[in-house]
Amino acid sequence: MHDADGCGKPWRRMAAAACSVLAIGIALLAPAGAAGQAALPEQKTAVLFGANIRYYDIGSGPVLVLVHGLGSSAKGDWGQVMLPLAQNHRVLALDQLGFGNSDKPQIDYGIQTWVDFLGEFLRQNQVADFTLVGESLGGWISAQYTIQALRGVAAGPSLGLPKPARLVLSDSAGLHATMKRLSAPPPPGKPAIVGASLAGEKQLLASVFHSPSYQTDQALRDGLAWSLAKGDAWAIRAVRNPALLDETVDRQLGAIKIPTLVIWGEHDKLLPLQDGRYFASKIGGAELKIIPGSGHAPMIETPDAFLAALQPFLR
């Protein structure tokens, strides 16, 4: 997620972990738990606003819509939990515009871009009663989507956002102070790591995962290879745009008046547990479940514990 300018104007002095914030799409490195990662079916294609969006549609029953984080994909974030969830639900998990196998146009991405695409995806699939589950950047998008859907915000009469019945936020981005902190320059004497590198990958993996198993030499090789192959640097870079601070959700969380579950990795080094507590305190009636032994991505690092936290909420 680095451009020829280093970390990119005007944020070129950001620390490497901040440059890579939320870009976790490395589930292929994750050891499978009891949840496992069996073979997923072929993705389907939706054409939204002329762009090809690839997605999974698995199972039957009450609908779960899964929204992945920055630099990831449906399989990257949810690959270990989709099939267990699909045993009792219809699971819709899309590769968001700019990521995974979906189109990656070089546009100015914003949170509203992904909100609009999510709304069009749900309208096209005629989804009207669903639980929305977002992780990291996907949590930010899901929170903003829910706020607008419940308030009836729409660009036109036929463009209303289908309203979720329930919301799940896992290690969610979107709080102003945290996003601003991640844009700060590195401490004195700790220069930023510029460009894709093993050192940068090591710092990223240490920021995302709690287990030392993600710090082996092979994990660094695999992680760097994955980062080079994804082709999503433009969309990742867009999230460093300071204008996105205007799309943070702190002051709007009170508008979320549906049952909400907040799930957080106890050892999240990117988005601290205090952020999870804040989300839960500002959303009326929200429940907070903390995942021991997990960092920023419990659905990858501790999938069994993630499912144990999520599934009772879905019943």
Secondary structure, DSSP 8 states (H G I E B T S, - for coil): --BTTBS-TT-TT--HHHHTTT----GGGS---TT--------EEEEETTEEEEEEEE--SSEEEEE--TT--HHHHHTTTHHHHHTTSEEEEE--TTSTTS----S---HHHHHHHHHHHHHHTT--SEEEEEETHHHHHHHHHHHHHHHT--SSTT------SEEEEES----HHHHHHTTS---TT-----SS-HHHHHHHHHHH--SGGGGSHHHHHHHHHHHHHS--HHHHHHTT-GGGGGG--GGGGGG--S-EEEEEETT-SSS-HHHHHHHHHHSTT-EEEEETT--S-HHHHSHHHHHHHHHHHH-
